[in-house]
């Protein structure tokens, strides 16, 4: 008999963005989506990243000026609180039992996808970040992420 699925076993789409980058081009593709309800997240993962996708970040915005898909620039994006970042080869990030990220209804998530290609033809794909669902009862210790490292500069 199959084991019943527990809430924390479910991965849900947290943010997704279809994109196209021009031949031998580089671009930032963004999406802002407002949260309808509180979310408790016990992990994140990027699903099927394309080779032209170099970096992905997911941040919280309190009062965005727009929602939906739009092109953006690397220096002009960022939320008030980054909750996830990934690059080539990033594995799923799963938090210890009882810990997780709490996002509030009414906040918005900003997805930023940096894409770059040396191909002689345009490249189209989609980037999806999934979040492992948790519950208020399971999340005894809310956490914040601290990201450190280096990144090449872009002009």
N, C-alpha and C positions, 0 to 999 in steps of 0.2 A: 504494500500500500504506500503511495507516495506521501512524503512528509508535507504537511500543510505549510503554505508559505507564510512566514512571519512578516510583519510590517518592515522590519529592518533588513529583510532579504530583498526588498524591492528597490530597483534603480529606476528613477523617473527622470525625464528630460528636464533639466534645470534651465538650459539655454541652447538655442540652435540657430545657425545662420548659414544659408546658402550663399555662395560667393563666386565671383569670377575675377581673375587677375589677368591683365593684358600680357601679351607675349613679352618676354624678358622684362617683366614688370614687378613692382613691389607696391603693396597697398595695405591699408588697415580697414577692416570691415567690422562694423559695430552693430549691435542690437540692444535696445533697451526694452525691458518688459516689466510691467508692474505686478507685484505679488498680490493676489486676491485674499490670501490667508497666511497665517503664521506657518513657517516651515522649520522643521528640525532635521538637520542633515548630519549623518554620521559618516559620510564619505563622498568623494568626488572622483570622476574618471572622464577622460576624453575617449569618445567612441570613434573608431576608424579614422584617425587623423590622416590627412593627405600629405604627401611629401612636400607640397608647396606651402603648407602651413608651418610657420616657424615658431610662433608663440601664441598662447591663448591666456587671457586673464578674465576673471569674473569678479566684479566689484559691486558693492551696494551704493546706490544713489538715493538720497532723501527726496529731492525735488528736481527731477529731470525736466528739461525744457521740451523734450520730444520723446516719442516712443517709436518702436518699430526698427526697421533696418535703415542704416545710412553708412556712407563712407566717412571715415574720420582720419585723423593724423595721429601718429605716435605721441607727439608732445602735447596734444590737446585732449587726451582721454585719461580716464581714471576716476574711480569713485572715491567716496569718503572712506571706504573700508574694503580692501581687497580680501576676498574669501578663498580664491583659488587661482593658481597659475600653473601652466604646463608648457613644456617644450618637447622637442623630438625625444621619443623614448620614455616619456613620463608614464609610470605605472599608476594604477588606482591609488588614491590616498584615502585610507580608512582610519578613523579615529578610534582610540581605545574605548572600551565599553563604558557607557555612562557619560561620554563626552561628545560634543558636537557643536555645530554652528546653528544659532537661532536667528532666523530672518523673520522680520515682522510684516504683517499685512500692511499694505500701503507703501512699503519701500519698493524700490525698483532695482533690478539686476542689469548691470552693464556688461555685455560680452564684447570683448575686443579680440579680433583674430588678425594677427599679422601674417600676411601671405607674400611670398616672393618666389619667382620662377625665372629660370634661364631658358625655358622652352621657347621655341620660335612660333608657337601658337598659343592662344589664350587657354587658360586652365580654369575649369569650373568644378566645384566640389561643394561639400557641406561640412560644417564643423558642429559637433554636438557634445555638450557637457551633460553628463548624467550625475544625479545626486542620489545617494542612498537615503531612503526615507527613515526617519526616526520619529519619536513622539516626545511630548513634554515630560511624560512620566519616565522615559528612558534617559533623558538628558539631565543628569544631576549637575554637571559642570559645563557651562557654556565655555567655548574656547574661541580664541582669535588666532589667526595665522600670522606668522612672522616669516617673511621671505627675504633671503639674503643671497647675494651672488653678483655676477657681472653680466652685462648685456652689451652687445655692440651698439654704438651710437648710430643714429640715423638722422639724416638731414632732410 
